[in-house]
Amino acid sequence: MPNNQIKDQEIAMLRSELEMLMKERQVLLRISGAAAAFIAELDAETLQADTYDAADLLAEFLNAASEETLRDALESVHAHIVGDGESQSAQA
């Protein structure tokens, strides 16, 4: 029985860890979705150089996400993608 008890404890720990990771994923999706919506609303021509560089870096990281992840992120903040297949932007 001690072997079953250890397995039950391991399962409980894994379940707890998975729940924590899923909650963390939801937070990260909301952050990413808000960032994507923010970037989509920026007018690059009016940004100062330092601000433009920071926005460009953020956009680069957002673009590295899969399309599915980006859609999940936008949905988490109730934003959606508008535009044709090539030039898409997020809109809240």
C-alpha positions as CSV (number, residue, x, y, z in Angstrom):
1,M,0.0,0.0,0.0
2,P,2.8,2.5,0.6
3,N,3.5,2.3,-3.1
4,N,-0.1,3.3,-3.9
5,Q,0.1,6.1,-1.4
6,I,3.2,7.5,-3.1
7,K,1.5,7.3,-6.5
8,D,-1.5,9.1,-5.1
9,Q,0.7,11.9,-3.7
10,E,2.6,12.2,-7.0
11,I,-0.7,12.4,-8.9
12,A,-2.0,15.1,-6.5
13,M,1.2,17.1,-6.8
14,L,1.1,16.9,-10.6
15,R,-2.6,17.9,-10.7
16,S,-1.8,20.9,-8.5
17,E,1.2,21.9,-10.7
18,L,-1.0,21.6,-13.8
19,E,-3.7,23.7,-12.3
20,M,-1.1,26.4,-11.4
21,L,0.4,26.3,-14.9
22,M,-3.1,26.7,-16.5
23,K,-3.8,29.7,-14.3
24,E,-0.5,31.2,-15.2
25,R,-1.2,30.5,-18.9
26,Q,-4.4,32.5,-18.6
27,V,-2.6,35.4,-17.1
28,L,0.0,35.3,-19.8
29,L,-2.6,35.1,-22.5
30,R,-4.3,38.2,-21.1
31,I,-1.0,40.1,-21.0
32,S,-0.2,39.0,-24.5
33,G,-3.7,39.9,-25.8
34,A,-3.6,43.3,-24.2
35,A,-0.1,43.9,-25.7
36,A,-1.2,42.8,-29.1
37,A,-4.3,45.1,-29.0
38,F,-2.1,48.0,-27.8
39,I,0.5,47.5,-30.6
40,A,-2.3,47.3,-33.2
41,E,-3.6,50.7,-32.1
42,L,-0.2,52.5,-32.2
43,D,0.7,54.9,-34.9
44,A,4.3,54.2,-35.7
45,E,4.8,57.6,-37.4
46,T,4.0,59.5,-34.2
47,L,6.2,57.5,-31.8
48,Q,9.5,58.8,-30.5
49,A,12.5,56.7,-31.4
50,D,12.8,55.0,-28.0
51,T,9.1,54.2,-27.8
52,Y,9.2,52.9,-31.4
53,D,12.1,50.6,-30.5
54,A,10.2,49.2,-27.5
55,A,7.0,48.7,-29.5
56,D,9.0,47.0,-32.3
57,L,10.6,44.6,-29.8
58,L,7.2,43.8,-28.3
59,A,5.7,43.3,-31.7
60,E,8.6,41.0,-32.6
61,F,7.8,38.8,-29.6
62,L,4.1,38.8,-30.3
63,N,4.7,37.8,-33.9
64,A,6.8,34.8,-32.6
65,A,3.6,33.3,-31.0
66,S,1.6,30.8,-33.0
67,E,-1.6,32.0,-34.7
68,E,-3.6,29.9,-32.3
69,T,-1.9,31.3,-29.2
70,L,-2.3,34.8,-30.5
71,R,-6.0,34.2,-31.2
72,D,-6.4,32.8,-27.7
73,A,-4.6,35.8,-26.3
74,L,-6.9,38.3,-28.2
75,E,-10.0,36.4,-27.2
76,S,-8.9,36.5,-23.5
77,V,-9.2,40.3,-23.7
78,H,-12.2,40.3,-26.0
79,A,-10.3,41.7,-29.0
80,H,-10.4,40.3,-32.5
81,I,-8.2,40.4,-35.6
82,V,-9.4,42.6,-38.4
83,G,-8.1,42.9,-42.0
84,D,-7.2,40.6,-44.8
85,G,-5.0,37.5,-44.5
86,E,-1.7,39.4,-44.9
87,S,-2.2,42.7,-43.0
88,Q,-4.0,41.9,-39.8
89,S,-4.4,44.1,-36.7
90,A,-6.1,43.6,-33.4
91,Q,-9.1,45.5,-32.4
92,A,-10.7,45.7,-29.0
